[in-house]
Amino acid sequence: AERDGDPIFAVLRGAALNNDGHSKVSYLAPSVTGQAEVITAALGLAEVEPDTIGYVEGHGTATAMGDPIEVEALTRAFRRQTDKKGFCCLGSAKGNVGHLDAAAGVAGFIRAVLALRHRMLPPTAHFFSPNPDMRLSDSPFFVLSEARDWPGGLQHRRAGVSSFGIGGT
């Protein structure tokens, strides 16, 4: 891309995939353990410390069960290396476009890349207050209802994507 003069909006540092099929309440339900394991694996492969990530594009089920599980899994993965609170914006494209089935992950990836490119932390559409079961105040995460400049300073901006399919894959 550099040689050809093409723009580079982001560099993918790592990715991971798993399936926690046998360790949850049902086939369709996600599990904290499985999600925390795959997020930890992705961070390790990327050789990135969680406290250097400023934005995570979440799966964002917008369900009473799914969102607290996702936040807990992300928190467990991040807590393996940091105790910091409220430093990473958490958002989801689903509030803007609905559930995109098999395209949900790539939509989240595109949104994360656009956040990096425009140096803006995107809001979560229709967000007014968090589900108290997500325990955001004790987590590394916060959610925005309005876009905000994404300060960069001397560090690179870093984003992550948490996206899972049927059965928590």
Summary of the structure (lengths in Angstrom):
residues: 169
radius of gyration: 15.4
end to end distance: 31.5
largest distance: 50.4
contacts: 492
relative contact order: 0.22
helix: 37%
strand: 9%
